[in-house]
Amino acid sequence: MQERNIFFDVSLSFPIKLVIEPREEAWASLYKVADGLIRCLFGRLMTLYFLGNSKSYSFTTLNDFRENAPFWFSKNKNRVSLIRPILEENRNFKGMLIVISSQPPVDLDDWKDTDIIKKTLFVRLSKEPFSDELELNEVDAELGTNQIMNAIGNPVTRIFIQGKGFVPIRWEIDPKTETNVFYTDSLFKLTISNPPQGGIELHLKYLAQEPPLLFIEREKGQTECISGEEEQSYFDEPEWKEIPKKIRKIVEAGISRKDFTCPQCGSLHTYNTLICPQKDLILRGLPATCLLLTKEKYLSLSDQYAYPLKDSIITKYGEIYKWKNKKWKYIKEVEPYEKVNNGLWALLHRI
Amino acid sequence: MKRLIMDSGHCYIEFDRTGFPLIRKKGWNYSISLFPISKYQFESFMIEKGPRGGLYTDDWYRELLKLNPRRSWKDCDTNPWELFLTGVKYKDLRYFFKFMGRDFRLPTPSEWKELHKASKEIKQIKANIIKLCKEKAAPPVSHWIENDLFPLTDEGLFEIVIENNNVCCIGKPYYKLFSNLYNPTSVREVNWKVCKNMIGFRIVKSSK
């Protein structure tokens, strides 16, 4: 497996389309609810349908809606309240439909157990639920715009990235957000906690058999899956630094598994001693993380999660995983100065 | 129009603008719909054309559904007559026929009887019809054919037929809808007020 780079541009705010029942007797109430919603959702809500018609009407400002809505309504008034034309038209729509209606659309049962009905919110102008059987998302319009807005909110609960043979090596997220890597059932998963509402941009260096996918879980509806775009490496090559001269002999002793004279207490320590019992840290000047060592240089894994070795990886926590039978298998925690490749040793430098 | 082979010769299947099939057997100079007109099909018309005065409005349709409630097209195991449109008077169908095309009209009794006569043979080519429908038809069509819900001439609804401007009924309603031992091919006058919930119709397209 080769190291590759991928970029995800993820928008988390979903667009909304409004559907109004074209019932003449209820128009004043329908209009009032629609106007309130458009005021709150402007920017996300700029398309209007009427039940029974696949034709959509676009508006660019709230005034645009206010000026045109009566005319659009008059073109559609008293149409049969069928939801089919709108749902068929929006089969692949990734956002949410809000239907404001005084009664259930006549063909509602045709849409039982469909994905699109799960992404539809019914704002009803009646006390009675539209359906007990269909488990609809519905809210009573009388509860007011704030309550309707609460029902619309469908927050992201989790974002994660995974794929066949996937191991994240290094990533950068804008805006900065907490991330974690989990290893379960021989799979690595990179999760993003508390993602911001607007969206994220993520550059990721990884190992995998095929490009990983990004999954978005929300409180309601199905998990959304997004593929990224392959990119040239976004990250600089990791920097190998010189081992400070005063500790180089200690590192050499460690690599060759020989006792060494402690520069702090002057007594002899075994090769794997990292803290002098009488004084302090022995390898002063090296960062406290997993380090890869040659005889002269070191690489700190503090800025990346994993480093690829031959058929295996080592993580910043000093864990070694091996690629075996198309799975990542946990092997062990690295031992002090363990040889991990030709001319390469690893040390989990813990304080 | 696709040609299919039957025991007594061939037949042709075509689809109307709502995606429902019509069949024309060799020797017929018309095609006739394989089902009585369904609510799904009539709704396609109402979606495209919208109301006409007091006709085809939401109130008009909901009033109609009180006689014969609507059923999801996916759920055809029970009360199948609820899938089909009933209770619309012939004079109120004029815009529907106009929408379907100028060669469309109600069947005559003899055209309806010919379909009834051919129904067993048509059922034998069910698999071929389904294959055709998968490409071109509205979603309910294959589902209903798979469930043997065609052509519904042995048992289904009373259906409006017309001859010399005389409108009457033919067919035999489902026994569960109306307990009867009628001969489906007998043409009869029925009391509209009593039976309108079980009176539907199918369409015929005259060949040019």
Interface residues (C-beta under 8 A of the other chain):
Chain A: P22 R23 G52 N53 S54 N76 N78 R79 V80 S81 L82 R84 P85 V106 D107 D109 D110 K112
Chain B: Y40 E43 M46 I47 G50 P51 Y56 T57 D58 D59 Y61 R62 L65 R70 R71 S72 W73 K74 D75
